[in-house]
Amino acid sequence: MPGRNIPLVNEEIYHVFNRSISFQPTFFDKRDYHRLLNTVLYYQNQKPTVKLSRFLILSKEQRNNILEKNKKEANFLVEIICFCFMPNHLHFLLKQIVDGGIAKFMSNITNSYTRYLNTKRKRKGPIFQGKFEAVRIESNEQLLHVSRYIHLNPLTSFVIKDVNQLEDYGYSSFSEYIGKIQEGFCQKEIVLGQFKNINDYKKYIFDQVDYQRNLERIKHLVLESEEDLV
């Protein structure tokens, strides 16, 4: 794997994202999305008790006991601030807790999910690009902007058509941020603590829908132009 352009430093926050190879679909149904959600939650821990495949066949009580133990020990690779899973890519805002935490976390979740999907669909080979991208968050303004960008992604990429559907998009942390999911796993306070209430954060998100959609259109035009030149 080629060397990364920037170092990943403990206690720093990064916008981390990865795409599928050749923009192929990475999710085919709700079960696939939920599998990755479980994978993320489980492999946030530095030393999982058992492999995820084994964990998922345990009783609900056994699973809850393991997760509660992990939560109390807080032996995490990263803190997850927000996330969004899209049909062929995924986004995170991550704070690295231990040396190599982000790299190990991303490796664990993509490798585990790839094994799951390859088995399910009787395929071979990688799903995600080998090298994830990471951009260090250098200011509070950037932190808020990236959280908004991530949470608007399903709408601005036209995965969903209406702004009212965004609150019910089940594969991002937005529903957790606005209180629709009570038992989430994101460290939301670093973002939400800068707003008077949840409605103020929602307004901050929705006020930029048209602008971000225009940026998305421009990006697609640039990509299509570049591909035409290849």
WOZI-V754973 format. One record per run of one state. SS is the DSSP state (a for helix, b for strand, c for the rest). FROM is the first residue (numbers start at 1). TO is the last residue. If there is no record, write none. Layout:
[[SS/FROM/TO] [SS/FROM/TO]]
This chain:
[[c/1/12] [b/13/20] [a/21/23] [c/24/29] [a/30/43] [c/44/44] [b/45/45] [c/46/51] [a/52/55] [c/56/59] [a/60/73] [c/74/75] [b/76/76] [c/77/77] [b/78/86] [c/87/88] [b/89/96] [c/97/100] [a/101/121] [c/122/127] [b/128/128] [c/129/132] [b/133/136] [c/137/139] [a/140/156] [c/157/162] [a/163/168] [c/169/171] [b/172/172] [c/173/173] [a/174/177] [c/178/188] [a/189/192] [c/193/197] [a/198/206] [c/207/208] [a/209/229] [c/230/230]]
